[in-house]
Each structure stands twice: as C-alpha cells, then as structure tokens.
Amino acid sequence: MSFVYEKGFGFKDEVKEKGVGLIFIISAPSGAGKTTLVREVMQRLPGLRFSVSYTTRLPRPNEKEGEDYLFVSHSAFQKMIEKNEFLEWAEVLGNRYGTPRPDLKKLESEGMDLILDIDTQGAKKVMKEIAQPVLIYLLPPSLKVLRERLINRGVDSLEMIKFRLSNAGRDMEEACRYHYVIVNDKIEDAVEKLKCIVVAERCRRLKNLILEENRRQWEGKDG
C-alpha cells in the first residue's frame, strides 16, 4: 500500500509506507490471537519489526528460538537485569520474561516501527521509559470464546487455563487506558483494523513534515 498525492500540490508522486520509529504496544489475554494477528499484519505492511522477548522458561514444541522468544538461563537473565538491558521485565509462575531496550534512533533511520508484545503491567513500565508509545488492546469476542481457544490449542493444563482466565478478567479492566481496542472475532477484520491504526499513527507522526513540504512547494510556486 502507498500514499499517492496529486502532482499539483508539489508532493512526490508516490510516498511508500515505511516506519517512522514508532513503538506499538499490543496487549491481550493469552489465547486472544495476538501472535497470529501480529504475524499477519507484518506480512502485509512494510516497515514493522517485532521485539523478541527473552525468557527463562523452556521452549514449547511449536516455538522457535529467536522468532517466538530468546531462551536464556536464569543466570544470563540476571546479568542482563544488572546491566539494565531490559525495557521491562517480570516473573510469572517462576519464569522471567524481559523486553530488550530498543535503539529508537536506529529504528527511525532504518524506516522501521517496533511492535512490543507485553501485558498491561509491562506497558505501564514502558510508558515511564519511552515517550508516547501507541497502546493497542486486543480483546476476544467473549470469555467463553477465550476459554474455548485456550482448550483447543492444547498447550496448557486445566489448572493453567483457569489461572489464565482469572488473570484475563483483571487484565481486561486495563483496556480502557489504551488508545485503541480491537475485538478479535474474525482475524481478517482484526488485521485490517490493526493495519489502519499503524498507517494512521505514521501519518500523525509525519504530519508536520508533510505540512512543511507543502508550504515550501506553495511558496516556490508563488515566487
């Protein structure tokens, strides 16, 4: 997809979409379909990069090193904490999860935006470290559907599913604090909504640059 401007306004014929160094935080209850949604959008929209988190837990059968997580030992994780290498980190059920600090200037220079997959508590920590991240919360159609998805994916025990559902109810109370909420009923609809959010936020960031270019072009014509 690209933005096309009329030649009469003095803009370039075509400005390809690319990242502008934005940080998108996407939170959701486990089982809401966040991983599938992010992967689909990244395949369809250029200029997006996924922040791969570190964890001390063992990989699941379907998980790939460096794609789903970066799996490290407890001692290695502790050293990273001591070196302040995490934007945020937390311990869940005895396992640690951490988001590495991004190089914001490098992201912008490379024309990339970064997607962070973190929970609501982690989002609060990131907001203290990074200015104006874009907060997006992904909701399941209902708790009943969420329960069915957790059962059908077959990776958690019944006890773990109950734990996740209990956490989901509390976690979703934070959704009102986010800039956007997407209900993941149909994946194709959710993908389109997330794409629209990314493009709109890029336009908002570039607004002043576009207006300045427009002003120069009009002044050139008047001269």
N, C-alpha and C positions, 0 to 999 in steps of 0.2 A: 504494500500500500504506500502511497505517496501523496504529498500535498501539491496541488497544481495551482499556480497563480496566473492571472491574466498578464500578458506582456505589457499592457497599458499602464499597469501600476508600477512597473520598473523592477519587479521581483525576478528572480531566476525562473526559468520556465518550469523547473521541477525541483523540489527540495525533498530528498529522500528522508524517510523517517529514520532517526537514529537516537540513541540515548543521549542524555544531557547531564549525566551524573546524579540522577535521582535515586533515592533509596525507597523502595516499596516494601512495606512490612505486611505480610499476609499471615493472619492468624485464623485458626479454625479448630473445632473439636476433632480429635482423632477419629477418622472414618468419614469426614465430611467431603473427601475427594480433592483435597488441596494439592497433593502431589500430581495427580492426573491433570488437574486444571493448569497448574504452572507449566508442566511439560508441553501441553498443547499450545499454550499461548507463546511460549518461547520458540516453538517450531514455526509459528505463523507470523511473528512480529520480530523484526531485526532489532539489534541493539540491547538485548536483555541478557543478563548473566545471573545465574543462581549462586547464592552464597552457600557453599557446602559446609555444614557444621561438623565440629569434632565431637566424638563421643567415646566414652569408656566401655560401653556395652558391647556385647558380641554381635556380629552381623547376622541378620536373618537370612534364610536361604535365598531369597529373591533380591537381596541388596548387593550393590556393587561398591567397592572401595573407590572413593574419590568422586562418585556420582551421587550416591544417596547420603553417605557420611564419610568422614575421615576417622577411621577407627584407631584409637591410641590407648596406651596403657594408663593406669591411674597415675603413675609417677610422671609420665610425659605430660599428662594433662595438668598436673600440679605445677610443673615447671613453667608451663605456658601461662598459668594464672599469676605466678610470681613475676613473670616478665611483662605482665599487663597486655598480653596478646589477644585477649578476648574483649569484644564489644559488650557482651553479656554472657553469663553462664549460669547454670542451675543444676541442682541434683534432684533427680526423680527416681524413686524406688531404688536407691543405691547406685544409680548410674549418673554420670555427669554429661552434660551437653553444653557446648560453647560455640558462640558465633565469632569468627575471626574478625579483627578490625579491618575494614576496607580502606583502600587508598583512594579517597574521594577525588583528588586532583587527577589521578591516573585514569579513573573511570570516565571523568568528563573529557579528558584529552583523547581517549580511545573511542568516544562516542557510545558509551555503554551506560545502562541503568542497572541497578543491583536489586534482586529480589531476596528478601530475608524471610525465611520460614520459621517464625518463632511464636511462642504463646503470648498471652496478654501481659503476663508479668515481665517477660523479656522485653516486650515492646516498651513498657514504661522505663526500663533501664536504658534502652537505646535512645529514647527521646531526650534523655539527660546528656547524651554523648553527641548526638547528631542533630543539626538544625533542620526542622521541617521535613521529617520523613512522611511519606504518604501511607496512611493506615487503612488497610482493607481487611474486613472480616468476612469469612466465608461460613455461611450457615447451611445446615442440612434442611430439607423440607420440614422435618419433624423429628422429635426424639425417637419415635417408632421406626422411622426410616433409618436413622443413625444406628439404632440397635441392630437392625437387620443387616446393615452394611458391615458392622463390626463382626457379627456372627459369620456372615458369608465369606469374609476374607480369610477366615480360618487361621489367624496367627496368634490370637490371644485366648487365654483360658476364660472360663465363665467368670471367675473372680476378677480377672483383669478387665473384662468387659464392663462389669458392674462398677469398677473403680473409674474407668474412662467415662462412663455415662454420668456418674456422680460429679466428676470434675467438669464435664461438658456443661451441665446446668449452671454451675457457678461461673464458668468461663464466659458463657454467652451473655451474662449480665454486663460484661465489659464492652460489648459490641456497640453500645450507644456512644462510646467515646471515640469510635473510629470515624474516619472521613467517609468511608463507603462500606456498604453491606451488600453482599451478593448471596442470594439463595441458590444453592446448587441442586436444583430439581432436575433440569436437563443440562448435561455437560456442554452441549453446543451453545446454549443460551448463556451459560456462565462464562464460557470462553470469550464470546463476543462482548459481554459486559466488561470483562477484565481488560480486553484489548482497548475498548473505548476509554476506560479510565487511564490507562497508560498513555495513550495518544493525547488525551485532554490535558493531563498533567505536564506532558512535554510542551504542548502549546502554551500553557500558562507560564512555564519557566522561560520560554523563548519570546514571550510577548514583547518585552521591552526592546529586544534585538530587532524583532520584525518591525516595530513601530519606528525605530531609529533608521532602519534601512529605507522604509517607506518615505520618511521625512527627507532624507538625503536625495532620494530619487526625484521627489517633487520639487525640491529646491534646484536641482540640476535642470529640470525642465523649465522652471521659471527664469533661470538665468540664461 
